[in-house]
């Protein structure tokens, strides 16, 4: 038997603003039981002042990228951690 229906899923989206960034977190629940997790990020770069005006002047590690005259965009990381509790019916084992 072949079933032809469009794939449907439920997407739950959460947007939070923390500091100078907007974090967009999507959880996509599919009919097959699989869950897809996605993260988007938008915001303003963290920048610091510099005496450099051109890339050729940079001789040491400046821990970022010269984006315009006298401005460095700082290298940094974002860590997103999520917890998925699969004990929907509780911890009791059903035999």
C-alpha positions, 0 to 999 in steps of 0.5 A, spaced: 500 500 500 502 506 498 500 512 501 501 519 498 500 525 502 504 531 503 509 531 509 506 535 515 510 537 521 509 542 527 514 547 528 515 550 535 519 557 534 522 561 540 525 567 539 529 570 545 534 577 545 540 576 550 545 582 550 546 584 542 543 578 539 537 574 537 537 567 538 531 563 534 530 556 536 526 551 532 523 544 534 520 541 528 516 535 530 515 530 524 509 525 523 515 519 523 516 521 530 523 524 529 525 531 532 529 536 528 532 542 532 535 548 528 538 555 531 538 561 528 542 567 530 542 575 528 544 581 531 550 586 532 557 584 532 561 585 538 566 590 536 572 594 539 576 600 537 583 599 534 589 603 531 589 600 525 586 603 519 588 597 514 589 590 514 596 590 511 598 594 518 596 588 522 602 584 525 600 581 531 594 576 533 588 581 534 583 576 536 578 578 530 577 581 524 578 588 521 571 590 519 573 598 517 578 603 519 579 603 527 574 597 528 575 590 530 569 585 530 571 580 536 572 573 535 567 569 539 563 563 540 556 561 542 554 555 545 547 552 545 545 546 550 538 543 550 535 537 554 530 532 551 526 528 556 524 522 553 520 520 559 513 522 557 509 517 561 514 517 567 519 512 569 515 506 570 517 500 565 511 497 562 511 490 560 
